[in-house]
Amino acid sequence: MEVPGLAHNITSPLSPCEGMIKDLSLDALQLCERDGSISEMEELPVPQNIKISNITCDSFRICWDMEPRGKERITHYFIDLNKKENKNSNKFKHKDVPTKLVAKAVPLPMTVRGHWFLSPRTEYTVAVQTASKQTDGDYAISQWSEIIEFCTADYSTVHLNQLMQKAEVIAGRMLRFSVFYRNQNKEYFDHAREAQDNRMLQSVKDNSGSHGSPISGKLEGLFFSCNTEFNTGKPPQDSPYGRHRFEVKAETLFNTDTNLYFGDFYCMYTAYHFVILVLAPKGSAGDDFCKQRLPALDIADNRFLTCKQGEAGDGGLVFHHAQDVILEVIYTEPVDLASGTVAEISGHQLMSMSTVNAKKDPSCKTCNISVGR
């Protein structure tokens, strides 16, 4: 099936959206040259009842109804695709250039696919008009259809597996560790003791990391760290999140009754790369959420975070983390402060290292895949 190509420097005078035409093409779509001008001749049917379906992070299917009158003269469809305007966007930032797609008139529905102009989790508007190419190169066109809105989807597990494979390449050797830790300010822990029955409660994950991550803004949990300093084997004494640290033995959160999932891989315009993992007790609400959306990891055999039985006679569990990425571990259940200890760290609060709502570098070849950011 032919899919839309891109219009070349032609703007329909009846376009529902303003802006220049972006010179792009669609995967598996034939590029359609639009030499000549657009003319208004005998009326062509206007697309009606536009329906969008099969939406992914970088594609969608589109179909519509048309009156039979003049239908046999249609040779092309013009599709006007634009990001929906955000009234809170920076007024000094350049607007996104709208995309005019040109498709030969193929049987509907038609799949529109293109990671270079479709981004995950993004609202778009789309309108369609029919056209008939004349012998002299001119086009007879219909009026534009009504404007329809839709939102692209999150990354699928296929995309997340691609991200995970890229993360595995740079994960590095495994270092042993024994505790998970969580830094916050003193007031946070005081509030947990006084108002939350001595428990740290989950919150919804922020929008840090990949734009298409299925856990951002949806998964509830508590962020923990486990990275250690290679020369001491202990947690670092600096943190961007607060001078008070809760430490808990690794087996309290990570054991044979816990499932482990890969969540994301990103960087923030720096040399440091972050991997987000999710720890979910088996059968919990967080576990059910992740099973449907995230790649599961073997807790004893993966490149990021492992939990294995110790040597014969040891009897305990042994834990290792990847050395060359910074792990952000989300635990999906409340954690009682009585299960660990809270103490003040001796180092500094390095705010520049915070990943709260951090935006992923879209130009990094190490941590991006070809389906948007």
N, C-alpha and C positions, 0 to 999 in steps of 0.2 A: 504494500500500500504506500502511496506517495504521501509525504507529510509536508507541511508548509516550508517554503524557503523564505528568504527575506527580501523585502522590497528594497529597491536601490534608488535612494534619493528622490522618492516621489511621495508627496503627502496628499492624501485625498482632501479636497476642500470641505468634505462633509465629515471628516474624522471627529469622533466624540472626544478625543483627547488632543491636547496641544503638545508640541515638541518635535524634535528632529527624529528621523528614522535611524535605527541602529542597524549597522551592517552585520547581521548575524545569520546563521542558517540553523536548521534543525537536523538532528540525527535521522538518518534514513529518509529524509525528505528531499525531494528534488528541488533544486534552486530554480525559481521561475523568474526569468528576465522580464522587466517591465519597461521596455523601450516605448517611447511615444508618450502620449498624454491621455488624460481621462476625459471622456466625454459623457454627457448625459443624453441617452437616446431613449428608445422605448423602455418602459419601466420593467425592471427585473424584480422577482419576488424578494421580499425582505425576510431574513431569517427570524423566526419566532420561536418562543418557548425553548430557549437555549438551556441545555442540560449539561452539567459538568459531572463526570464520574471517574472512578478508578484513579483518584488523586494520590500521587506519591510525592516524595520530596523534590523531584525534578521532572515530573510529567503529569499529564492529565488527558482524559478523553472528553471530546466535545461533540455534541450533536444538536440538531435543531429541526424544526418543522418549516416547510415552505409551501406556499400555494403552488398548484401545478402550472399556473399561467406563466409562460416564459421560462419555465424550469429547464427546458431542453437547450436553451441558449447559453446557460451558465458554463463557463470554462474554468473559472477560478473563484476562490474564496479569499477575502482579505480579512485578517484577524488582527484586531487592535488590542494588544496586551500591555498592561501597565501595573506597576506597583501601586497599591492603594495609598493615597496620601495620608500621612500621619500629622495630625494638627499639632502635635507636640514636638515635631522634628525641628532640627536646627535651621532657622530661616536663612542662615548664611551658607549652608551646605548646598552644593549643586544638586539639583533634582535628578532623579533617575531618568535616563533617556527612555522614552516609550519604545516598544518593539512592534513594528508592523510586519506581520507574517503573511506570506503569500503561498497559498496551497492550490494545486490543481484540483479541480472538482472531482473528488473521489467519493465512493460510497461512504456514508456516515454510519456509525461514529468514526471519528478520526483521532488518532493519538498525537498529541503535541509533546515533544520531549526536547529538552535542551538545558544542560546544567550551567551553561554560561549566561543564561538570562532568567532561569527559574531557581530560586533559592528555597531551602526548607523553611517551614513555619512562617511563611510570608503571605500577606493578603494581597490579592491581585484583583484587577477589574478586566473584563474582556467584553468586546463587542465584535460583531461580524457583519460583513456586507458581501453580497454576491456580485460577480463581475463577468463580463463577456468580452473577450479579446477580439478586436475587429481585424480585418485584413490589413488595414493601414497601420496597425500597432496601437491604436487607441483602445481605451476600455470604456464600455458602457457599464455603469455601476448602479446598484440599488441604494436605497437609503440605509444608514446604519441601523442595526438592531438595537434593542434595549441593552443597557450595560448590566452585566452580571458580575457578582462578586464571589470569590472563593479563596480558600487558604490552602497552601501546600502542606504536605504532611511532614512528620519527623523522619529521621533516618530509620530505615528498617534494620533488621538484624543482619541482612546482607551487607549494608553499608558499615555497620558497626564492626562486623568481622574484618572488613577491609581496614578500618582504623586500627583495630587490634593488631593485625598483622604488621602494620607500620610501627606500632608501639613496641612490638616484640623485637624488632630489628635493633632498637637502641636501648633496650631495658638493662643490658649489662649483667654482670654476675650477681649472684644472690648472697645477701648478708644476713646473718642470724640476728634476730631481735626477740624481745621477751615481753614488751608492753605496748599497748596503744595509748596515745595521749591526746588530750584536747585542751587547747589554751583559750581562755576567756578572761575578762576582767573580774575583779573581786565581786562586783555587784551581781554579775550573772550567777555565780555560785551561791551568794547570799539569797538571791531570789529563788533558786532551786530548792534551797533548804526550807525557806519560810513559806513559800506559796505553792510549791509543786511537790509536796510530800517527800522532800529530799531527793527528787529525781530530776535528771535532765530530760526534757521532753523534745520530741522531734519537731522540726520546722520544714517547710517546703524548700527544696533546693532552689537556689537563685539561678540567674541566667548566665553564669560563667561557663566558659568552654565553647564547644561547637554549637553553632546556631541551630543545627538540626537534632541536637541531643534529645531523646525521648524522655529523659528524667528531669530536665530543667523545667521548673515551675510546676512539677507534678509529683515527683517522688518526695515523701517525707522521711526524714532521718536526721542523724547526728553525724557531723564530720569529725573524723579522727585522723591522726597521723601515726605513722609507724617508722618512718625513716630514721636511721641512726647515723652518727658520725663514724666514718670508716676506721678512724684511729682509736676511738674509745669504745665503739659498740653500743654507745648510749644515745638517747635523744639529744638533739642540739639544745643549747641553753637560750637561744634566741627564738622569737616567734613574732609574726605580724598580728596575732589575734588577741594578745593580752599577756599580762605578766603572771597570771595564776594558771596552774596546769593540773588537770585531773589525769592521773595515770591509773591504768587497770591492767591486770595480767592478761596477756594475749588470749589465753584459753577461755577467759570469761566471755569474750565476744566471738571468738573464732575457734570452732571445734567441729567434730563430726556431725553435729546437729545443725550446722550452718551451711547455707549455700552461698557461693561466691559468683559474682557477675562482673563482666567488663562494662563500664559505663561511658567512658570518653577518653580522648587523647588530644591534648592541645598545648599551645604555648602562648605567651603574652608579649610578643615582639622581643623576646630575650632568648638566650641560649638554653634556659631551663625548659624542660618539658614535663607536663603533668599527666598522670593517668588517674582517672577516677574509677574506683572499684566499689561494689556494693556488697556488704555482708548482710544476709537476711536469714534469721532463724527459719528452719524448714516449716512450711505450713502457715507462716505469718502473712499478714496483708501485704507487707513489702515483698515477700517472696513471690506471692501470686502476681503482683504487679510486674516484677522483673522477669518472671518466666515467660510472659507474653511479649516482652520488648527487648531484652538484653541477651547477649551471648553468655551462656553459663561456662564457668571454668572448673576444671578438676582441682579441688583444693590441695591435692598432693602433688600435682604436676602441671604447673603453668609458669610463665616467665615473669610474673609480677609479685605474687603473694602466696606462700604455701604453708600448709599445716600438715606435718607428717608425724607418724609414730617414731619415737626415739629408738636408739639402738637397743638390742636385746639386753634386758636387765634394767634399762633406764625406766621404762614404763610410762614416761611422760610424753607430751607433744612437743615437737620442735618446730619453730617458725622462722621463715626467711622472707626477706623483701628484696626487690630489685634495687640495685645500687644507683643506676644512672638515670632514673626518672623519679620525680617527686610524687609519691602516692597520696591521694586524697581518698580516704576510706569512709564510705557512708554506712553507718549502722542503722537499720530501719526500725529499731524498737527503743523505748525509753531505757535509760541507764540509771541505776540507783547509785548515788554518791558513796554509799556504804560499801559498794563492791570494789572501790579503789581508794586513792588518796588524793588530796588537793594540797599543793604547796606552791610557793612563789619561786619563779625561776630567777637565776642570777644574771641572765643575759639581758639583751635589749629587745624592745618591741619594734621590729623592722616593718613598718607600715608599707614600705614599697614592695614587699613580697606578698602582700595580701592578694588573694584571688577572688574576693567578693565581687560578683557581677563582672569579672574580668572578660574582656572581649578577645576572642581568638584571632591570632594573626592569619589573615586569609592568604597571605603570600608565602607562608612557610611550606616548603616542599616536603619537609619531614613529617608533618602531622596533618596534611590536608589530603582529601580524596576528591575525585572529580564529580561531585554531586552537590556543589555549593559548599558553604563554609560550615 
